[in-house]
Amino acid sequence: MDKVLIFIQFSCLVLLFPFQSSSLPLCTDLRAPRIQKGHLAFCPYNGKMCCSSSQDQQLQKRFQAMNISDSNCASAVKSILCAMCDQFSAKLFTIDTELRPVPILCNSTSNSFCSNVWKSCQHALISNSPFAPALQSKAIVPRNATLSKLTDLWQSESEFCNAFGGVNDEDTLCFNGEQISLNKTNTIPPPKGICLEKIDNGSYLNMVPHPDGSNRVFLSNQAGKIWLAKIPDQDSGEVLNLDELNPFVDLTEQVHLDSTFGMMGMAFHPDFEKNGRLFASFNCDKEKSSGCLGRCACNSDVDCDPSELGSLDSEEHCKYHTVVVEYSANGTGSSPSMAEKARPEEVRRIFTMGLPFTADHGGQILFGPEDGYMYIMMGDGGSKGDPYNFAQNKKSLLGKIMRIDVDNIPSEEEIVKLGLWGNYSIPPNNPSSEDKQMEPEIWAYGLRNPWRCSFDSKRPSYFLCADIGQDQYEEVNIIYKGGNYGWRVYEGPLPFKPQITPGGNTSLNSIDPIFPVAGYSHASINKLGSAAIAGGYFYRAQTDPCTFGSYLYADLYAGYMWSASETPENSGNFTTTNTPFSCAMDSPIKCDTVPNSNIPALQLVFSFGEDNRKDIYILAQNGVYRVVRPSRCNYACSKEVASVNPHMPALSQGCLVNPYPGLVLLVSAVLLSLMFFL
């Protein structure tokens, strides 16, 4: 009996995590699929897709030029060409970052579309065949053919399918001749509640896990101090190990601190363990800092005259700047990963821009987990309703997410020649490579004040950003290359009418905005209509198996938290649930509660954090709170067991919540064999 239970416990991994691609709907140009009006004339696709009517016509012309001699082969080739229109085309056509002309063709015992293509086309004549070996990285001998059969190009079906075939798994998605459909029953139910424990009394804006993978994190406050702290184990009853009097680096003399100003972001280079490079994003005052000199974001390039801003704001304009500065931990320890201090001296000024107004300037910085580039989140610059329409102006960097390369620094002459705002270069595939009207730094636009963005640690193509609204709606967006998120034409999904428009208007019909996947209206949470979103993370820790896979976010005023579940998974569509939260009775630091309720009195929620174990934290005005096992707050979770070893995946319903589904079948097979020898 024990042998059978052991096997069942491990083999149920397959049921919990079926083999499927964990990919965001994404086009080959890394842009968002769109819903087209009407049907395409050539490709039989509907709903979200990656082809416009003009692209559909181009595919039809290409197909007709092939002049395929066999009707069955022609049908197969048409479906293959039209896969470029599939909402998952980026996954279908990409292997090891290389874009291929033919999608990965399903090639398994249960689904061998590749074999069907071979049988249909092996003797058919195709002009300029897409199956020419020269186009495939797996082909060793380059061959060119204007008019050819598969048997002219490939020795056998096995050789052909070795080059073009594949299977559905965590890393790849294969094409079976039809539009990719999702398993609509594969959804994540919302958690019954979020249980928290308080592990520190400090007030911080940012948390970044140590790049060395240890149980250490960096925390920073608005004033400009960064601390290195050790995270206690789950269920240990211990608090955050942080020496408040001994910061990792103190930048307070460089940071201008006010209610809306301060140190807003920090990031560590992906190779920090080797190069010791770290970056801070903060505000400075040009009257107090000699290095606080940069171009004003209100300038003639964006049809803005700084002298005319006074009618909208009493503050001196472009007195305050947003800067991104590089520092170093080199030489302060035996290696950067062992360093307990960094130097406060500036190594390099990455970015400097004068702000037209005193609010809505974002400031978070992140490194992309796959591309290694720096992302800078920038608000619209402030003043109610973005009067100069900066967010929609492709020549302005306000109201944007920028993407820059901090590893390849041009010369000073090149920086001036290119009109850059600091020491960085432009990634070659930024949207400006296709849209010459767009400033080269811009990755996405039409944002009001992005406040906390994150990449899903399991699915890095999921880049989610919360965007603080004006008067009506708080939103969460999936960020795509070149995406327009609507502000100030829309506030969330709602049309927005600005009161003052010296910068002109953008009409509703002139843009194709990407609407939020989650969010909430101000009126839904309080009578005053006061709200400000704090974006969070996809929960990927093993601590709370009932929250695994949900995206968590909250409101600044700390009375509400939401979990957003993708329905179905990998669809890009989310269902949000207002999720109860409370504090564990055995919290290492006692939690205060809101009078006449059991809601923790967090005061204000500034941000969220994530450590290397993927545990999630709330950075509140009165402390640091960690998501813990739901049973500690008496929340029901059938997947949880009574005790969790923090160094191992959590047990759930007798099954491991497995972070390595690619090993499932192998483990199950081995265990099945071992059953007969125990």
N, C-alpha and C positions, 0 to 999 in steps of 0.2 A: 504493500500500500504506500509506504514512504517513497518507494522508487517512482510510482506513478505520480504522486503529488509533486515530487521534484520536477519531473518532466512537464507536468501541466503548468507549474509555476513559470517555467521558462518559455514554453511553447506559446503561452498566451500573449507573449510579446508581439507575435505576428498579428494577432487580432487587434491589439491596441494601436499598433503602428503599421498599418498595411503599406506595402511597397507602392509608393506613388511619389511623383515629383513634388517637392515643396517649393513651388515657383510662383511668383507674382505674375498676373497677366501683364505682359510687357512685349512691345514690338521690337523688331531687330534694330531700330534706331534708338532704342532705350526710352521711347516715349510711351505715353499711356494709350491703350486701345480706346477707341471712341465708338459711340453708337451712331451709325450712319442713318441718314434719312432715306428710307426706301431700301430696296434690295440691289445688290450689285448685278450688273448685266452678265458677267462671265462667271465669276466664282460664286458658288452656292453658299455664301456665308450670310449670317444675320446676327443681330444683337451686337455685342461689343466686337470690334474687329480692328485690324491694323491696316486696312486698305481704304483709300478714298476711291471715288469713281474713276478718277484719272489713272490711279495705279492699277485698278482693275482692268482698264482698257490696255495699259501697257503689258500686263500679263497675257491678255488675250492676243495681242499682236505677236508677242514672243512665242506663244503656243502655236499660232497659225503659221509662223515662219519655220517651225520645226517640221511641218509637212509629214507627219507620222503616218506610216503606211498601214498600220494595223489599228482597228477601232478599239480593241481591248487595251492595247498599249497606250493609245491616245487618251483613253479615259483615266488610266493610272497616272500618266504624266500630267494631265490637267489637274488632278487632285493634288499632286506633289507641288506644282507651281503655285496653286492657290493656297497652300499651307502658309505662304508668306502673309496671308490675310488673317491667319488665326491669331486670337488674342494672346496665345502663348508662343508666338513665332520666335521670340528671342531665345527661348529655351530649346525650341525645335531645331533652330538653325545654328546654334552655337556650341562649339566644343573647344575647351581650353582657350576661351576668349577669341577663338578664330571663327569668323562668320563663313559658313559653307553655303553653296548654291542649292543644295538639296537637304531637306530636313532629315533627321535621324529616322530611318524607317524601322518600324517594329519588326524584331527578328527573334522570336521565341517559339517554343513548341506550341504554345496556346494561341499565338498571334503572330503570324509570319507574313506581314504585308510585303516585306522585302522579297520573300520567295515568290509571292504572287506577281510582283513587278518583274522579276527575272523571267518567270514563265510567260508573261504576256509580251515582254519586249525583247526577248533574247534574239529573235529573228526579224524584228521590225526595224525598218530604216528610219533614222531620226537625224534631221539636219541640226548641226551644232548641239549635239547631245549634252544635257546637263550632267550625264553620268561619265563624262570623260575622266580618266584617272588623273590627268594633270591637275584637276581641280580639287583632288582629295589628298589630304595630308598623309593618309595611310598608303597611298599608292607610291611605289618606289620608282617605277619607270614612267616618266612623263610621255604621254602620247597625245597627239592632236588629230582630230578627225572632223571634217566638215559634214560628211554623210556617213553614218555608221550604224551598226547593230551592236547590241551588248556583247555578242560573241566575238566581235572584232576588237572590243576594248578589254574584255575580261575573260580569263581562261575558264572560269566555272562560276556556278551560283555561289559556292562557298567563298570564293575570292571577292565577288561582288558584294555579298552581304557582310563580309568582314569589313569592307570599306564604308558601306552606307548604313549598316544595320546597328541596332541598339535595343535596349529595353527600358521600360519605365522603372526608375528607382529614385533614391533621394537626390541624385546628382543630374540625372538626365530625364528627358521626356521624349517619347518616340511617337511617330506619326503612323496611323493605321489606315489612312486613306480618307478619313472623315474629320470634320471639325472636332477639336478636342472638347469633350464634355466632362463635367465634374460630377463626382459622386455626391448628390444632394443630401444623402443621409449622413455624410461625414461632417458633422457639426460638433461644436464644443459647447456644452451647456454652461450657463453662467454659474459662478460660485455662489453658495448660499450666503457667504459673508467673508470679509477679510479680517484676519486676526493680526494684531500688531503687538510688538513689545517695544518699550522705550529703552534705548541703550546709551543715550547721551543727552545732555541738556543744552548743548551748543546750537547756535543758529548759523546755518550754512546755505549757500546758494548752489554749490556744485559738488558732486561726488564723481570721481573717476577711479576705476580699479587700477591697481598697479600693473604696468605692462608685463611684469615678470610672472604673472599668473598666481601669485601668492595670495594669502588672505589679508592683504593690506590694501588700503585705499587712500586716495588723496581727497581732502575736503578743503573747500575754500569759502571765505565769507565775502560779503559785499565790500568790506573795507579794504581787502587786498592781501589777506594772509592765507597761505596754503599750509595745511598740516598733513603729515604722514601718520596714518592711524592703523592699528591692527584690529581686524574684525573678530569678535568672539564667535566660537562655534554655536550653532543652533542648540538650544536646550541646555546650554552651559550655565545659565544664570549670571553670566558675566556682562560687563559693560564695555563700551568702546575704549580701546587703549590709546589715548591721545593726550599728549602733553601740551596743554594750551599755552604755556609760557615758552615753548620751544618750537616755533613753526618751522616747517621745511624751508620756506622762504617768505620774507616780509616785503611786500611791494606797496605798503600803505602810503609811503612818501610820493609815489608816482601816480597813485589813483586818486581821482576826484570823487569824493563820497558825498552823496546827497540822496534824497528820497528815491529819485529815479536814476541816479548815477552810481557808479562803483565798478567793482570787478564782476563782470557778468559771465565769464567763461574761462575755462582752462582745458588744455589738451596736451597729451604726451605723444611724442612722435612714435609711430609703429615700431621703430628700431631704437627706442629709448634705452633699452638694456645695453646697446652698443655705443650710441652716440650721445646720450644724455640730454637730448633736446626737449625742452618743454616750452609751452606757449601760454600766454595769458591775454585775455580780451578784456579791456577796461576803458573807462572814460578818463580824459584828462582835461585840464583847464589851461588854455593857452596863456592866460595872464599869470599863472603860477608855475607853469612848466615850460622851460625853453624848448624842449623837444616836442611840444604839442603844436606842431605846425603842419597843416595839410590843406588841400583844396577843400573849399566848401561844397557840400553836396548840392546846394542851390547855386547854379552857375548857368552861363549862357548855353552850354551844351544841352541842358534840359529845359531851356526856355524859362529860367527862373532868375530873377534879379534880387540879390540879397538886400538891396536898399528898400525893396517894397515889402519885406517880411514884417516890418514893424507894426503894420496895421493888424496883424494876426496874433502877435505875441509881444509882451513887454520886455522879454529877455533879449540880451544881446545875441545876435545870431552868429552861429559858427564860433562862438567862444569855447564851446565844449566839443570835444572830438571823441570818436570811437577809434581805438587803436588795437592792433594785435601785435604783440611783442614776443620775441624769442629770448629765452634764457637758457642757462646750462647748468647741469649737475655734474659735469665732468670735473675730475680732480678733487671732488669733495668726499670720495670714498674709494675703496679698492676697485670698484666698478660702478657705473651709473645705477645699476639695479640695487646695489648695496648702499647707495648714498642716502644719508639722512638729512642732507642740506643741499640747497641749490644756491647759486650766486644771484643776488638781486640786481647785478649790473646787466643792462640790456646788451644782448649780443647782436640783435638785428631787428629793425622795425619792419615788420611784415606788411602792415596795412595802417593807413591813417586817413581819416575822413572827417571833415567838419560837419556838425549837425545843425540843420536849420532851426530846429526847435528842441525842447528839453525832454521829450518823452518818446516812447515807442521806437527804441533803437536796438531791440533784441540783444545780441552780443554773445550768444553761445557759439562755440567752435567745436568741431568734431573732425576726426580723420575717418574717411571711408574705410570699412573693414576689407574691402576687396580691391579698391583702386589706390588706396594710400594717399589720396588727395585731401586737402583741408577744405571743409565746408564752413562757411561763415554765415550765420543767421542775422539778417539785418531788417529792422522794422522800417516803417514808412517815414520815420523822422519826426512824427508828432504833429500837433495841432489837429483839432477835431475834424474828422472826415477827410484827411489827406488832401487839403485844398489845392495843392499843386499837382495832384494825381501822379505822384512819384511812383507809386506801386505799379501802375500800368505803363509807365514810360520806360521803354527798353534802353534808353540812354542813361537812365539813373540807376544807381546801385541801391537806392532806398526801396524798402518793401520787397527785398529779394533774398534768395539763398544763393550765395556765391560758392564757387568751386575753383580752388587755385592749387598750384604746385609749389611747395616750399622747399623742394629738393633741388630744383634747377633754377638758380638765381641769375637773372640777366645782369649785364654790366649796367652801371649808372647811365651810360649813354643810351643803352637799349630801353631802360625803364622810362626815360624821358621821351624817347622816340615813340614808344608804344603807348604812352599816356597812362601807364600803370599807377596805382595808388600806393605802391610800396615795393618791397623786395620779394617778388614771386614771379612765376611764369604761368602761362595759360595752358591747361590740359588740351591736347589736340582735338578731342572729340566733344568739347563744350558746345552748347547749342549755337554759338556764334559761327561755328564752322559751316552751318547750314542756313542760319538766319543772320545776314550781314547787318541788319538793323539793330541787333542786340549787342550790348556791351559784352566783351569777351569773358568777363568774370562770372556772368550770370548763369546759374544752373536752372533756377525756377523763379517765377515772379508772381505779382498780384497778391502779396501777403501784407497784412497790417502790422503785426508784431509777433513773429514766431517765438514762442516761449516754451522751449524744451522739445528737442527733437531726438530721435534715437533710431538706430538700425537694429532690426531683430537679429539676435545672436544666432538663431537657428536658420533664418532665411534673410541674408543680408540685402536682398533686393527690396525688402520691405523697409522703406525709409519713411517713418511717420513723424509729422510735425504738428504740434498744437499751435494754433494761431489765435491770439487774443482779439476779441471782437470790440466793436464800438459801443453800441447801445442795445443790440438785440441778440446776437448769437456768438457762441464760442465753438470753435471747430477743431477737428483733427483731420489732417490730410495725408494721403500717401503721396510722397514727393517723387515726381517723374522728371526726367530730363526735358527742359523747355516748357514745363507745365505752367499754365496761367491759372491761378487760384482765385481770380475774380475781383479781389478788392481794388478799387472802391466802387466798382460797378455792382458787385454783390457783397453782402456781409453774410458769410456762410452760404446757405441756399436762397437767401432773401435779397431781392433787389434793394439797392441802397441809393438814396438821393442826398448828395452832399448839399449843405446849406450855402457854402462859399466855394466858388470854383475859379479862382484866378488862373489856375493851370489848365483850364478847359475840362471837358468831359469825354468819357469813352462810352459809346452807346452799347446797349444790351446786345444788339444784333451783330456788333462788330467783333465780338470775342467768342471763343469756344472754351468756357471755363471748366476746370475740373472741380467738381463739388466735393464737400467733405464726406468722409466715410463714417464719421462719428461726430458727436457734439451735443450741445444743449442750448436752449433759448434762455435768456435771462429771466423772462417771466415765469419759467417753469420751476425756478429754485427759490425766488424770493419776491416779495411785493415791491421792493425798491428797484428791481431790475439791475442790481449791481452784481457783477460777476467778472472773473478773469480766470482763464483756464491755465492749468499747469500740466503739460504733457508728461507722459510716463514711459513705460516699457511694456513689451510683450513679456509676460511672466514665464520664464524658462527654468526656474529652480525646481528641485525635486521635493522641496519642503511641503508645499501645498499642491498635491496632485489635482485637486478640483479647480485650481486657478490656472494650471498649466495651459499655455496657449492663448490666454486672454490678454488683451492690451488694457493696462490700468492707467487711469488719469483722474484728476481731481480738480476742484475749484479752489481758488486762492483762499476763499473765506472759510475753508476747512469743514464745511458741513456736509459735503457731498463727495462721493467717489464713485466712479463708473468702471465697469469692465465691458470691453467690447470684444465680441466673439465673431469670428469670420464664419459666414453662413452661405454656402458651404466653404470648407477650407480651400485656400488658394484661389478664391474667386475675387478677392478684393472688395467684397460686400460684407458689411458688418452689422450686427445687431447689438445695441448697447443696453445695459442694465444698470440702473441705479443700485449700487451694491452696498449693503450695510457693512459697517466696520466698527470694531471695538478693540479694546486693549486687554491683553491677558492679565488675569488676576495675579499671576506669578511673574509679571514683568520685572526685569532687573531694577528698573527705576519706576517707581509708582507713577501711574498716569492719572492726571487730573481729568475730570469729565465735565462736559457742559451741564449746567444745572438742570435738574429734572430729566436727565437722560443718561444713557450709558455710552454716548459718543465721546471719544477722547477729545479733550480741549487742546487741539493743536494750535489754536490761535490763527495763524496763516500758513498755508501750504505754499512754500516757495518753489519746490522742485522735487524730482524723484532721483534716485540713484540705483546703480546696479553694481554688484561686486563680481569677482571672478567665478564664484559658485552660482551666479545668476540669481542670487537672492535680491529682492527689491526693497528699497528704502524710501521712506518719505522724509524729506528735509523740510521741517516745519519751523515756525518762528521760535517755538519753545523746546526744540530737541530733534533727535534723530530716532525714527521709528522703523522697525524691520517687520516685514511680513513673515509670520511664523505659522506653525501647524494650526489648522482651523479648530481642532478639538480643544486647544488651549483657551478658546473663547466660546466653546460649546456650539460651534457651527457644525452642521452635519456634512460629512464628506465620506461617502462609502469607500472611496479609494484609499483613504488613509489608514494606517495601522497605528497601534498605540505608541510605538517607540520608533524613532528614526535615528539612524547613525548618520551624522552630518557629512561624513566622508564617503558615503555610498548612496547610490540612487534610492529614492524612497520606495517602499513597498506599497502596492495599491491593489486591493482585492486579490491578494495572493500573487500578483504579477508585478514585475519590475517596470517602472516607468523608464523606458530605455532611451538614453540619448544617442545610442549607436544602432539604429535600426538596420544598417547594412550588415551587422553581424548576427542578426536574429536567426536566419535560416541555418547558418553554420553552427551556432550554439545549440539550436534545437536538434540538429542532426547528430551532433556529438553526444548530447545528453541521451538521445534515443538509443544510441549505440551502447553507452555506458550502463543503461538500465539492465542490460543482460549480463553485466559483469559485477554488479553490486551485490 
